Amino acid sequence: MRLVKIPFNGGALDKKTGQELAPEKIAGFLKYFFMNESGMLPVINQETVDVDNSNLEESFHKIEEQLSNLDGFTVIVGGDHSITYPCFKAFAKKYSNPGIVVFDAHPDMQDDFKISHEDYLRVLLNEKVVKKENIILVGVRNWSKEEVMFLKSNKIKHYTVKEMSFEIRREICDAIMSVARGWDAFYLSIDIDVLDPAFSPGTGHLEPGGMTTRDLLYFVQRLKLLKNLKAVDITEVNPKKDVNDITSKIAAKIIVELA
């Protein structure tokens, strides 16, 4: 497995620091996992993108350039969620009909900022990097009125946490996989704030009523079975806000389960 670390927080609108520390912190916990729940011992080759947190444009160029040779399965660790913009642009250049499944408490479809962790997905859509029918949002629970209208008017598939009771999570995952199979390749993006703050306190926006760790792992483990899953990113872990490194350990666990 190729693991690309991107210590970038230049796309965070609140300008608080911490996300840039996550890649090394998370990678440091990988050695404590003997194997994943499928009995696999992951072999991980790590690399780091040299970014400048004060220069978004230059950093995005470097990220896209380093990911231009997307061969095999790649896991990317940020960093704030804006890194998905250059990562997916590189992904879309390799695959003709790419799709993206995003686990996030927010749609990230704001329309009044420069490229940031709050609107990167809308920018990708506006720039026609991804088709609206090739986007699936999972775990959403806090959004603006304008974002709700945008999602509905564009018929973008989305599943709120309220819909995701234990009894129907299998049906939701089946539906996601059914759509994703029709894409040339798909990219999975995980904003750690999709989890309830009780499980992931180390993130910038704490949104009560989120998914459990086991719920998220259920989706990750099943989606990994699809042969056209080619890249995954994990973002918005902030070690400065974490409690006993809980959130960083969860991110490391997700990486191991992707092996």
Backbone as CSV, one residue per row, in Angstrom:
resi,resn,N_x,N_y,N_z,CA_x,CA_y,CA_z,C_x,C_y,C_z
1,MET,0.842,-1.202,0.000,0.000,0.000,0.000,0.880,1.256,0.000
2,ARG,0.518,2.193,-0.832,1.210,3.480,-0.860,0.494,4.437,0.090
3,LEU,1.234,5.029,1.025,0.669,5.983,1.976,1.315,7.346,1.741
4,VAL,0.506,8.307,1.304,1.001,9.654,1.016,0.561,10.594,2.132
5,LYS,1.530,11.188,2.802,1.239,12.093,3.923,1.291,13.542,3.435
6,ILE,0.223,14.282,3.724,0.133,15.678,3.285,-0.139,16.566,4.501
7,PRO,0.885,17.131,5.109,0.728,17.942,6.328,0.281,19.374,6.025
8,PHE,-0.914,19.503,5.467,-1.396,20.806,4.999,-2.627,21.258,5.770
9,ASN,-2.602,22.518,6.237,-3.791,23.082,6.897,-4.158,24.446,6.321
10,GLY,-3.604,24.759,5.145,-3.833,26.065,4.534,-5.222,26.285,3.984
11,GLY,-6.039,25.220,3.943,-7.398,25.370,3.443,-8.434,25.483,4.540
12,ALA,-7.974,25.532,5.793,-8.896,25.649,6.926,-9.248,27.115,7.143
13,LEU,-10.518,27.441,7.078,-10.943,28.842,7.155,-10.728,29.455,8.530
14,ASP,-10.783,28.632,9.593,-10.612,29.200,10.937,-9.149,29.483,11.258
15,LYS,-8.241,29.013,10.392,-6.802,29.264,10.514,-6.194,28.711,11.798
16,LYS,-6.908,27.807,12.454,-6.328,27.156,13.621,-5.385,26.060,13.148
17,THR,-4.325,25.844,13.905,-3.335,24.852,13.502,-3.598,23.508,14.174
18,GLY,-2.956,22.505,13.666,-3.059,21.180,14.258,-3.204,20.080,13.224
19,GLN,-3.972,20.354,12.160,-4.187,19.311,11.145,-2.882,18.910,10.462
20,GLU,-1.952,19.863,10.390,-0.682,19.570,9.726,0.162,18.556,10.504
21,LEU,-0.175,18.349,11.772,0.553,17.392,12.608,0.024,15.969,12.457
22,ALA,-1.150,15.844,11.877,-1.844,14.553,11.851,-1.127,13.444,11.076
23,PRO,-0.597,13.708,9.877,-0.012,12.597,9.121,1.062,11.815,9.883
24,GLU,1.992,12.520,10.497,3.054,11.828,11.236,2.517,11.166,12.500
25,LYS,1.596,11.846,13.170,1.002,11.282,14.384,0.274,9.974,14.058
26,ILE,-0.550,10.001,13.018,-1.309,8.811,12.621,-0.374,7.690,12.173
27,ALA,0.604,8.033,11.346,1.548,7.027,10.849,2.308,6.366,11.993
28,GLY,2.530,7.121,13.062,3.252,6.584,14.211,2.521,5.467,14.930
29,PHE,1.209,5.408,14.768,0.426,4.362,15.439,0.266,3.099,14.596
30,LEU,0.666,3.140,13.344,0.487,1.976,12.473,1.246,0.753,12.976
31,LYS,2.384,0.978,13.606,3.215,-0.144,14.051,2.582,-0.950,15.179
32,TYR,1.566,-0.413,15.800,0.925,-1.120,16.913,-0.148,-2.113,16.452
33,PHE,-0.427,-2.141,15.170,-1.410,-3.088,14.643,-0.675,-4.281,14.033
34,PHE,-0.918,-5.464,14.580,-0.259,-6.662,14.065,-0.852,-7.077,12.719
35,MET,-2.168,-6.931,12.602,-2.858,-7.255,11.355,-4.234,-6.604,11.396
36,ASN,-4.917,-6.611,10.255,-6.269,-6.054,10.252,-7.287,-7.146,10.562
37,GLU,-8.567,-6.796,10.547,-9.604,-7.740,10.959,-9.854,-8.839,9.938
38,SER,-9.238,-8.715,8.776,-9.310,-9.776,7.763,-8.111,-10.713,7.854
39,GLY,-7.240,-10.451,8.829,-6.059,-11.279,9.014,-4.900,-10.912,8.121
40,MET,-4.967,-9.730,7.514,-3.904,-9.278,6.613,-2.880,-8.450,7.376
41,LEU,-1.610,-8.663,7.070,-0.541,-7.843,7.617,-0.167,-6.814,6.562
42,PRO,-0.541,-5.549,6.763,-0.312,-4.547,5.716,1.161,-4.192,5.530
43,VAL,1.564,-4.067,4.280,2.896,-3.558,3.947,2.689,-2.147,3.421
44,ILE,3.232,-1.169,4.128,2.942,0.233,3.822,4.216,0.976,3.447
45,ASN,4.214,1.590,2.284,5.326,2.420,1.823,4.925,3.882,1.952
46,GLN,5.635,4.615,2.827,5.247,5.981,3.143,6.058,7.009,2.360
47,GLU,5.383,8.120,2.038,6.046,9.269,1.427,5.325,10.533,1.882
48,THR,5.988,11.667,1.765,5.414,12.936,2.224,5.477,13.973,1.113
49,VAL,4.401,14.739,0.960,4.396,15.859,0.016,4.903,17.092,0.754
50,ASP,5.871,17.768,0.171,6.448,18.974,0.773,5.548,20.168,0.467
51,VAL,4.732,20.558,1.439,3.771,21.640,1.217,4.129,22.874,2.037
52,ASP,3.584,24.012,1.619,3.760,25.289,2.309,2.383,25.756,2.764
53,ASN,2.142,25.726,4.064,0.815,26.064,4.581,0.421,27.521,4.364
54,SER,1.358,28.343,3.962,1.039,29.746,3.688,0.763,29.994,2.205
55,ASN,0.913,28.960,1.392,0.729,29.115,-0.057,-0.143,27.980,-0.591
56,LEU,-1.433,28.222,-0.649,-2.389,27.190,-1.058,-2.174,26.761,-2.504
57,GLU,-2.027,27.724,-3.395,-1.909,27.409,-4.823,-0.674,26.565,-5.109
58,GLU,0.460,26.963,-4.551,1.700,26.212,-4.772,1.610,24.811,-4.171
59,SER,1.016,24.719,-2.984,0.887,23.419,-2.322,-0.013,22.486,-3.109
60,PHE,-1.123,23.016,-3.617,-2.025,22.190,-4.414,-1.334,21.687,-5.676
61,HIS,-0.511,22.530,-6.276,0.239,22.117,-7.469,1.187,20.968,-7.131
62,LYS,1.876,21.073,-6.001,2.807,20.019,-5.584,2.078,18.711,-5.295
63,ILE,0.919,18.833,-4.632,0.132,17.639,-4.304,-0.323,16.938,-5.579
64,GLU,-0.882,17.715,-6.494,-1.378,17.133,-7.746,-0.246,16.502,-8.547
65,GLU,0.904,17.158,-8.544,2.053,16.646,-9.290,2.549,15.323,-8.705
66,GLN,2.653,15.253,-7.361,3.160,14.031,-6.732,2.187,12.864,-6.885
67,LEU,0.898,13.179,-6.998,-0.097,12.123,-7.148,-0.423,11.825,-8.613
68,SER,0.315,12.446,-9.517,0.050,12.235,-10.946,0.366,10.804,-11.375
69,ASN,1.220,10.126,-10.607,1.545,8.723,-10.920,0.784,7.791,-9.980
70,LEU,-0.542,7.887,-10.023,-1.395,7.055,-9.164,-1.438,5.630,-9.710
71,ASP,-0.508,4.812,-9.254,-0.484,3.414,-9.666,-0.756,2.541,-8.453
72,GLY,-1.638,1.576,-8.615,-1.982,0.729,-7.486,-2.901,1.456,-6.516
73,PHE,-3.043,0.894,-5.333,-3.945,1.445,-4.322,-3.198,2.460,-3.460
74,THR,-3.794,3.642,-3.277,-3.140,4.733,-2.551,-4.025,5.243,-1.425
75,VAL,-3.434,5.436,-0.249,-4.115,6.074,0.874,-3.410,7.388,1.159
76,ILE,-4.192,8.445,1.320,-3.667,9.792,1.537,-4.109,10.269,2.911
77,VAL,-3.185,10.843,3.673,-3.521,11.329,5.010,-3.216,12.811,5.108
78,GLY,-4.266,13.611,5.411,-4.079,15.040,5.627,-4.013,15.327,7.107
79,GLY,-3.920,16.590,7.449,-4.275,17.661,6.572,-5.764,17.959,6.629
80,ASP,-6.105,19.203,6.244,-7.521,19.565,6.200,-8.154,19.031,4.913
81,HIS,-9.487,19.111,4.854,-10.214,18.439,3.775,-10.038,19.107,2.414
82,SER,-9.441,20.279,2.376,-9.206,20.920,1.078,-8.239,20.119,0.217
83,ILE,-7.420,19.241,0.830,-6.454,18.463,0.040,-7.152,17.522,-0.937
84,THR,-8.420,17.220,-0.678,-9.144,16.343,-1.601,-9.259,16.983,-2.981
85,TYR,-9.247,18.311,-3.038,-9.349,19.009,-4.326,-8.193,18.631,-5.262
86,PRO,-6.916,18.859,-4.890,-5.838,18.477,-5.805,-5.681,16.964,-5.937
87,CYS,-5.985,16.231,-4.869,-5.859,14.770,-4.938,-6.841,14.187,-5.947
88,PHE,-8.083,14.652,-5.887,-9.080,14.109,-6.812,-8.838,14.609,-8.234
89,LYS,-8.297,15.806,-8.394,-7.971,16.285,-9.741,-6.948,15.358,-10.395
90,ALA,-5.939,14.954,-9.616,-4.943,14.015,-10.139,-5.592,12.670,-10.461
91,PHE,-6.496,12.248,-9.591,-7.223,10.986,-9.763,-8.057,11.016,-11.044
92,ALA,-8.739,12.137,-11.271,-9.628,12.270,-12.426,-8.865,12.312,-13.749
93,LYS,-7.598,12.690,-13.706,-6.794,12.703,-14.926,-6.402,11.287,-15.348
94,LYS,-6.410,10.382,-14.392,-6.020,8.996,-14.692,-7.206,8.146,-15.132
95,TYR,-8.387,8.438,-14.571,-9.563,7.611,-14.849,-10.623,8.415,-15.588
96,SER,-11.240,7.791,-16.603,-12.137,8.530,-17.495,-13.499,8.847,-16.885
97,ASN,-13.989,8.013,-15.997,-15.308,8.248,-15.399,-15.207,8.060,-13.887
98,PRO,-14.516,8.981,-13.203,-14.275,8.805,-11.769,-15.476,9.201,-10.920
99,GLY,-15.595,8.573,-9.778,-16.623,8.941,-8.811,-15.995,9.146,-7.453
100,ILE,-16.747,9.750,-6.544,-16.232,9.996,-5.201,-17.325,9.736,-4.170
101,VAL,-16.978,8.983,-3.136,-17.852,8.735,-1.993,-17.230,9.459,-0.811
102,VAL,-17.986,10.371,-0.204,-17.450,11.215,0.866,-18.193,10.955,2.173
103,PHE,-17.451,10.573,3.198,-18.000,10.462,4.551,-17.646,11.748,5.284
104,ASP,-18.661,12.518,5.676,-18.419,13.841,6.250,-19.672,14.298,6.983
105,ALA,-19.478,15.046,8.058,-20.620,15.630,8.774,-21.235,16.770,7.981
106,HIS,-20.464,17.309,7.011,-20.902,18.470,6.228,-20.812,18.158,4.734
107,PRO,-21.647,18.786,3.913,-21.581,18.548,2.463,-20.352,19.166,1.792
108,ASP,-19.771,20.194,2.436,-18.647,20.928,1.834,-19.010,21.453,0.452
109,MET,-20.206,22.050,0.387,-20.730,22.605,-0.863,-21.037,24.094,-0.724
110,GLN,-20.323,24.789,0.160,-20.511,26.229,0.293,-20.114,26.903,-1.015
111,ASP,-20.613,28.111,-1.219,-20.354,28.776,-2.500,-19.884,30.217,-2.330
112,ASP,-19.305,30.536,-1.193,-18.912,31.930,-0.970,-17.478,32.063,-0.471
113,PHE,-16.652,31.055,-0.710,-15.263,31.107,-0.279,-14.344,30.763,-1.446
114,LYS,-13.055,31.050,-1.286,-12.080,30.489,-2.211,-12.000,28.994,-1.884
115,ILE,-11.195,28.250,-2.629,-11.098,26.817,-2.370,-10.677,26.594,-0.923
116,SER,-11.498,25.842,-0.203,-11.226,25.590,1.214,-11.801,24.239,1.596
117,HIS,-11.685,23.920,2.880,-12.245,22.648,3.350,-13.768,22.688,3.427
118,GLU,-14.374,23.832,3.153,-15.832,23.949,3.197,-16.492,23.976,1.816
119,ASP,-15.693,24.014,0.757,-16.312,24.093,-0.580,-15.550,23.364,-1.679
120,TYR,-14.516,22.588,-1.308,-13.692,21.920,-2.323,-14.535,21.048,-3.256
121,LEU,-15.570,20.405,-2.705,-16.376,19.487,-3.511,-17.217,20.234,-4.542
122,ARG,-17.725,21.387,-4.148,-18.507,22.197,-5.092,-17.609,22.734,-6.198
123,VAL,-16.371,23.074,-5.851,-15.430,23.559,-6.864,-15.122,22.443,-7.864
124,LEU,-14.902,21.232,-7.366,-14.661,20.098,-8.266,-15.838,19.890,-9.211
125,LEU,-17.036,20.087,-8.689,-18.249,19.936,-9.499,-18.364,21.063,-10.517
126,ASN,-18.145,22.301,-10.071,-18.238,23.461,-10.962,-17.205,23.403,-12.082
127,GLU,-16.035,22.859,-11.768,-14.969,22.754,-12.767,-15.121,21.509,-13.641
128,LYS,-16.198,20.767,-13.404,-16.511,19.563,-14.186,-15.432,18.484,-14.075
129,VAL,-14.774,18.461,-12.918,-13.801,17.402,-12.642,-14.547,16.109,-12.308
130,VAL,-15.731,16.255,-11.704,-16.566,15.109,-11.366,-18.014,15.425,-11.751
131,LYS,-18.729,14.422,-12.213,-20.146,14.589,-12.546,-20.984,14.550,-11.268
132,LYS,-22.091,15.276,-11.257,-22.928,15.306,-10.056,-23.500,13.933,-9.726
133,GLU,-23.746,13.121,-10.752,-24.273,11.780,-10.505,-23.201,10.820,-10.001
134,ASN,-21.947,11.270,-9.984,-20.837,10.446,-9.503,-20.355,10.887,-8.125
135,ILE,-21.226,11.554,-7.384,-20.922,11.981,-6.018,-21.922,11.334,-5.066
136,ILE,-21.416,10.762,-3.976,-22.279,10.232,-2.913,-21.755,10.752,-1.580
137,LEU,-22.628,11.387,-0.812,-22.279,11.898,0.515,-22.895,10.998,1.580
138,VAL,-22.119,10.705,2.622,-22.586,9.817,3.680,-22.282,10.428,5.049
139,GLY,-23.295,10.427,5.932,-23.079,10.874,7.306,-23.340,12.335,7.557
140,VAL,-23.932,13.022,6.581,-24.170,14.464,6.700,-25.170,14.751,7.824
141,ARG,-24.879,15.797,8.612,-25.815,16.174,9.677,-25.802,17.658,10.024
142,ASN,-24.980,18.460,9.365,-25.002,19.907,9.596,-24.697,20.599,8.275
143,TRP,-25.693,21.335,7.767,-25.543,21.968,6.457,-26.357,23.244,6.411
144,SER,-25.943,24.130,5.524,-26.664,25.391,5.371,-27.893,25.171,4.495
145,LYS,-28.834,26.117,4.575,-30.043,26.033,3.751,-29.674,26.027,2.275
146,GLU,-28.690,26.834,1.918,-28.264,26.922,0.517,-27.674,25.593,0.046
147,GLU,-26.922,24.924,0.924,-26.345,23.630,0.555,-27.438,22.580,0.350
148,VAL,-28.442,22.588,1.219,-29.562,21.650,1.078,-30.242,21.840,-0.273
149,MET,-30.508,23.095,-0.624,-31.160,23.394,-1.899,-30.291,22.961,-3.073
150,PHE,-28.979,23.187,-2.957,-28.058,22.821,-4.034,-28.037,21.305,-4.239
151,LEU,-27.972,20.555,-3.151,-27.954,19.097,-3.248,-29.239,18.570,-3.882
152,LYS,-30.368,19.124,-3.444,-31.656,18.653,-3.961,-31.863,19.039,-5.420
153,SER,-31.508,20.268,-5.764,-31.721,20.720,-7.145,-30.824,19.978,-8.132
154,ASN,-29.659,19.542,-7.657,-28.738,18.801,-8.522,-28.862,17.286,-8.366
155,LYS,-29.793,16.877,-7.491,-30.060,15.449,-7.265,-28.787,14.679,-6.913
156,ILE,-27.994,15.280,-6.022,-26.770,14.626,-5.559,-27.126,13.631,-4.458
157,LYS,-26.706,12.405,-4.617,-27.039,11.358,-3.650,-26.402,11.665,-2.295
158,HIS,-27.192,11.577,-1.243,-26.657,11.811,0.101,-27.475,11.044,1.128
159,TYR,-26.774,10.585,2.156,-27.400,9.841,3.245,-27.054,10.538,4.556
160,THR,-28.062,10.977,5.282,-27.828,11.626,6.569,-27.630,10.563,7.643
161,VAL,-27.050,10.980,8.769,-26.879,10.057,9.892,-28.240,9.582,10.394
162,LYS,-29.219,10.474,10.341,-30.564,10.127,10.814,-31.130,8.925,10.058
163,GLU,-30.769,8.801,8.793,-31.251,7.685,7.976,-30.517,6.381,8.269
164,MET,-29.355,6.493,8.913,-28.447,5.355,8.995,-28.586,4.566,10.293
165,SER,-29.755,4.066,10.563,-29.924,3.199,11.721,-29.190,1.892,11.455
166,PHE,-28.880,1.186,12.520,-28.136,-0.068,12.384,-28.848,-1.033,11.441
167,GLU,-30.172,-1.024,11.487,-30.945,-1.984,10.713,-30.828,-1.766,9.210
168,ILE,-30.606,-0.528,8.788,-30.598,-0.276,7.338,-29.228,0.127,6.799
169,ARG,-28.184,0.090,7.642,-26.868,0.481,7.119,-26.421,-0.465,6.006
170,ARG,-26.823,-1.737,6.103,-26.479,-2.680,5.041,-27.135,-2.277,3.730
171,GLU,-28.392,-1.860,3.790,-29.101,-1.435,2.582,-28.438,-0.205,1.972
172,ILE,-28.026,0.738,2.828,-27.366,1.947,2.337,-26.038,1.595,1.681
173,CYS,-25.274,0.721,2.327,-23.986,0.319,1.756,-24.194,-0.430,0.442
174,ASP,-25.210,-1.286,0.390,-25.532,-1.985,-0.866,-25.823,-0.986,-1.984
175,ALA,-26.587,0.060,-1.653,-26.955,1.071,-2.650,-25.729,1.836,-3.136
176,ILE,-24.841,2.197,-2.197,-23.611,2.910,-2.560,-22.753,2.042,-3.478
177,MET,-22.581,0.785,-3.106,-21.741,-0.122,-3.889,-22.328,-0.373,-5.274
178,SER,-23.640,-0.436,-5.353,-24.298,-0.648,-6.645,-24.001,0.491,-7.609
179,VAL,-24.038,1.723,-7.102,-23.733,2.892,-7.936,-22.244,2.939,-8.265
180,ALA,-21.397,2.733,-7.252,-19.944,2.852,-7.425,-19.394,1.835,-8.420
181,ARG,-20.021,0.685,-8.513,-19.562,-0.334,-9.474,-19.644,0.159,-10.921
182,GLY,-20.495,1.133,-11.161,-20.660,1.647,-12.516,-19.629,2.690,-12.909
183,TRP,-18.789,3.084,-11.968,-17.750,4.069,-12.262,-16.475,3.372,-12.724
184,ASP,-15.701,4.055,-13.545,-14.418,3.521,-13.990,-13.519,3.265,-12.782
185,ALA,-13.519,4.195,-11.861,-12.765,4.059,-10.608,-13.397,4.997,-9.603
186,PHE,-13.242,4.673,-8.315,-13.780,5.616,-7.346,-12.813,5.906,-6.221
187,TYR,-13.026,7.076,-5.659,-12.165,7.687,-4.641,-13.012,7.813,-3.379
188,LEU,-12.499,7.346,-2.263,-13.200,7.426,-0.985,-12.549,8.506,-0.132
189,SER,-13.335,9.466,0.318,-12.813,10.564,1.135,-13.485,10.530,2.504
190,ILE,-12.671,10.461,3.557,-13.197,10.357,4.919,-12.759,11.557,5.744
191,ASP,-13.695,12.432,6.040,-13.471,13.511,7.002,-13.806,12.911,8.359
192,ILE,-12.853,12.921,9.275,-13.033,12.220,10.543,-14.187,12.782,11.367
193,ASP,-14.653,13.995,11.026,-15.783,14.541,11.788,-17.107,13.873,11.440
194,VAL,-17.076,12.907,10.510,-18.280,12.106,10.266,-18.633,11.298,11.514
195,LEU,-17.614,11.021,12.339,-17.836,10.292,13.585,-18.394,11.209,14.662
196,ASP,-19.123,10.636,15.592,-19.601,11.399,16.738,-18.397,11.865,17.555
197,PRO,-18.443,13.079,18.127,-17.325,13.590,18.926,-16.932,12.685,20.089
198,ALA,-17.847,11.837,20.538,-17.507,10.890,21.603,-16.420,9.924,21.152
199,PHE,-16.349,9.686,19.836,-15.357,8.767,19.287,-14.158,9.503,18.700
200,SER,-14.375,10.713,18.203,-13.274,11.453,17.559,-13.263,12.908,18.021
201,PRO,-12.790,13.156,19.240,-12.743,14.529,19.750,-11.675,15.391,19.084
202,GLY,-10.716,14.752,18.430,-9.608,15.495,17.838,-9.879,15.942,16.425
203,THR,-10.804,16.885,16.273,-11.109,17.437,14.955,-11.632,18.854,15.120
204,GLY,-11.669,19.605,14.041,-11.991,21.028,14.132,-13.439,21.353,14.411
205,HIS,-14.356,20.565,13.856,-15.785,20.862,14.006,-16.481,19.667,14.653
206,LEU,-16.824,19.815,15.912,-17.463,18.733,16.660,-18.968,18.777,16.437
207,GLU,-19.482,17.780,15.747,-20.904,17.734,15.408,-21.560,16.542,16.108
208,PRO,-22.342,16.781,17.166,-22.996,15.686,17.894,-23.929,14.872,16.999
209,GLY,-24.140,13.621,17.385,-25.076,12.774,16.648,-24.475,12.097,15.440
210,GLY,-23.183,11.817,15.482,-22.518,11.228,14.325,-22.459,9.716,14.332
211,MET,-21.720,9.179,13.389,-21.549,7.733,13.268,-20.666,7.201,14.385
212,THR,-20.787,5.912,14.668,-19.864,5.260,15.589,-18.644,4.789,14.799
213,THR,-17.579,4.479,15.510,-16.387,3.953,14.845,-16.704,2.650,14.123
214,ARG,-17.475,1.787,14.765,-17.808,0.503,14.146,-18.661,0.689,12.892
215,ASP,-19.570,1.665,12.905,-20.363,1.954,11.706,-19.449,2.320,10.539
216,LEU,-18.504,3.226,10.798,-17.604,3.670,9.735,-16.748,2.513,9.235
217,LEU,-16.232,1.703,10.155,-15.414,0.560,9.750,-16.217,-0.429,8.905
218,TYR,-17.499,-0.570,9.210,-18.362,-1.453,8.414,-18.369,-1.008,6.948
219,PHE,-18.550,0.288,6.733,-18.572,0.810,5.364,-17.196,0.688,4.710
220,VAL,-16.150,1.031,5.440,-14.791,0.964,4.895,-14.450,-0.466,4.480
221,GLN,-14.733,-1.416,5.352,-14.389,-2.810,5.062,-15.163,-3.357,3.869
222,ARG,-16.406,-2.938,3.705,-17.189,-3.413,2.558,-16.792,-2.697,1.266
223,LEU,-16.603,-1.388,1.330,-16.237,-0.645,0.119,-14.874,-1.078,-0.403
224,LYS,-13.995,-1.495,0.499,-12.665,-1.953,0.091,-12.753,-3.199,-0.798
225,LEU,-13.843,-3.925,-0.715,-14.004,-5.134,-1.523,-14.203,-4.826,-3.005
226,LEU,-14.590,-3.593,-3.319,-14.789,-3.214,-4.718,-13.435,-3.017,-5.399
227,LYS,-13.248,-3.676,-6.511,-11.957,-3.636,-7.210,-11.648,-2.261,-7.792
228,ASN,-12.683,-1.446,-7.997,-12.426,-0.130,-8.592,-12.208,0.971,-7.558
229,LEU,-12.080,0.601,-6.272,-11.647,1.579,-5.269,-10.139,1.726,-5.408
230,LYS,-9.694,2.899,-5.847,-8.280,3.093,-6.170,-7.553,4.057,-5.234
231,ALA,-8.305,4.904,-4.521,-7.642,5.862,-3.632,-8.579,6.251,-2.494
232,VAL,-7.977,6.540,-1.350,-8.726,6.944,-0.157,-7.970,8.079,0.511
233,ASP,-8.707,9.078,1.008,-8.042,10.057,1.874,-8.747,10.114,3.225
234,ILE,-7.959,10.481,4.241,-8.464,10.668,5.603,-8.021,12.058,6.038
235,THR,-8.977,12.896,6.415,-8.652,14.296,6.699,-9.268,14.780,8.008
236,GLU,-8.837,15.988,8.386,-9.386,16.766,9.500,-9.109,16.195,10.893
237,VAL,-8.121,15.311,11.016,-7.668,14.907,12.348,-6.784,16.021,12.892
238,ASN,-7.037,16.449,14.117,-6.252,17.520,14.733,-5.705,17.032,16.074
239,PRO,-4.433,16.599,16.100,-3.840,16.080,17.335,-3.847,17.074,18.492
240,LYS,-3.852,18.373,18.178,-3.862,19.380,19.243,-5.166,19.357,20.040
241,LYS,-6.232,18.888,19.417,-7.537,18.860,20.078,-7.914,17.465,20.572
242,ASP,-7.050,16.508,20.331,-7.386,15.122,20.631,-7.307,14.817,22.126
243,VAL,-7.930,13.725,22.512,-7.905,13.245,23.893,-7.288,11.850,23.889
244,ASN,-6.139,11.717,24.516,-5.435,10.427,24.579,-5.200,9.808,23.196
245,ASP,-5.060,10.657,22.194,-4.775,10.211,20.819,-5.861,9.298,20.235
246,ILE,-7.079,9.397,20.771,-8.175,8.533,20.305,-8.397,8.671,18.801
247,THR,-8.479,9.912,18.340,-8.821,10.166,16.936,-7.713,9.700,15.998
248,SER,-6.478,9.960,16.371,-5.347,9.515,15.548,-5.296,7.997,15.455
249,LYS,-5.616,7.326,16.548,-5.614,5.857,16.543,-6.727,5.306,15.655
250,ILE,-7.875,5.974,15.660,-8.966,5.548,14.771,-8.535,5.687,13.311
251,ALA,-7.891,6.806,12.983,-7.427,7.015,11.605,-6.429,5.931,11.203
252,ALA,-5.531,5.576,12.124,-4.566,4.509,11.849,-5.281,3.174,11.638
253,LYS,-6.299,2.934,12.446,-7.094,1.703,12.311,-7.752,1.635,10.931
254,ILE,-8.276,2.753,10.462,-8.906,2.788,9.137,-7.889,2.428,8.056
255,ILE,-6.687,2.987,8.163,-5.637,2.698,7.181,-5.325,1.204,7.153
256,VAL,-5.183,0.615,8.329,-4.869,-0.816,8.418,-5.989,-1.660,7.806
257,GLU,-7.235,-1.260,8.038,-8.362,-2.020,7.482,-8.454,-1.887,5.963
258,LEU,-7.821,-0.883,5.408,-7.822,-0.698,3.956,-6.774,-1.556,3.253
259,ALA,-5.900,-2.173,4.033,-4.803,-2.956,3.448,-5.328,-4.211,2.752
